[in-house]
Amino acid sequence: AVTLLHSPGGKRISKKSKPYDAVNRFLTEIGLSEDLADVVKGVGIVDEARMEALGRLPGSALDRFENSLAGAGLDVAARLLIIEGLKQRAVVASAMDS
């Protein structure tokens, strides 16, 4: 089955047989391929709550997490996009809680 979804930018996204979850949405939002979903899930980015928690970590912990991303085979650009995306997600979540 094909499910058409809309990203925050209003683009239509067609998904075939692969569930469109928070990780896929996150990757799309930061400009990375959804093909990386299994890789980022493998290092612990598994749902919205985990993404927000990771984004709140202090710099030294994020450095350690970035090393895990590198160990998973992600290039420097992907690692930077993921780290910054996590930070932004935490800021937005924090603002919504206020």
N, C-alpha and C positions, 0 to 999 in steps of 0.2 A: 504494500500500500504506500501511496505517496501522500505525505502531509505537507501542506504549505503553511509556513509560519512567517511571521513578520519580525524582523530584528528591530531594535530600538530606533534605527535610522529609517524605518519604514520599508526596507528592502524585503522582497519575498524570498524566502529560502525554501528550497525543495529538499526534503529528506526522504530517503528510501530506506526502509527497514531498520534504520539505526535510530534509537530513541534520542530525541532532542532534549538534552538536559541542561542543567546549569553550567556544566563544564563546557559543553559545545557552545552554548550562548556566550560564555566568557571568552573563549578562543575567537569566536567570530567578532565580538566587540573590540578585541585588542588587535585584530588584523592577522591572526594566525589561522592556519588550516585546522579544521576539525579532525583531520587525520592524526593530530597530536594528542587527541583526547586520552587514549590509552597510556601514553607516556606521562602526561601530567597527572592522571589518576594514580599512576604507579608511584609517584613521589608524594602523594597525599592530597592533591587538589581534587576532592571528590564531590563537594557540594557547596552551596552558597554559604553556609555557616562556617565551613572550614576556610573558604576563600577570605571571608571577612576577618576571621581570627588570624590568619597568616598575614594579612595586610596590616594588622595592628602590632605585629612583632617589632621589637627594636632593631636597629640597623645591623647589629652583630648577628642576631638570629636570622635575619633575612640574608645576610652574607652566607651563613651556613646553608640555608635553604637554596640559595643560588648555586652553591657547590653541588647540592643534590641534583639540581636541574642539569648542571653540566655533566655530572656523572651519568645521567639518563640519556645523554647524547644531544641535548639541545644546544644550538649555537648561541653566540653572545647576544645577537639581536633578539632571538626568541626569549632568552632569559630576561633581558631588560624589559621587554614588552610584558612579560608575565609578572615580574616584580612590581613594575609601575601600575599595572592593571589591578593587582591585589591591593596596593596602597590606595588607589582611587576608590575601589570598591569599599574599603574600610571607612574612608572619609564620607562617602555617600551614605553608608549605613549609619554612621555616627550622627550625621546631620538629620537623618530621618527619625532617629531615636530622640532627638532633642525636642 
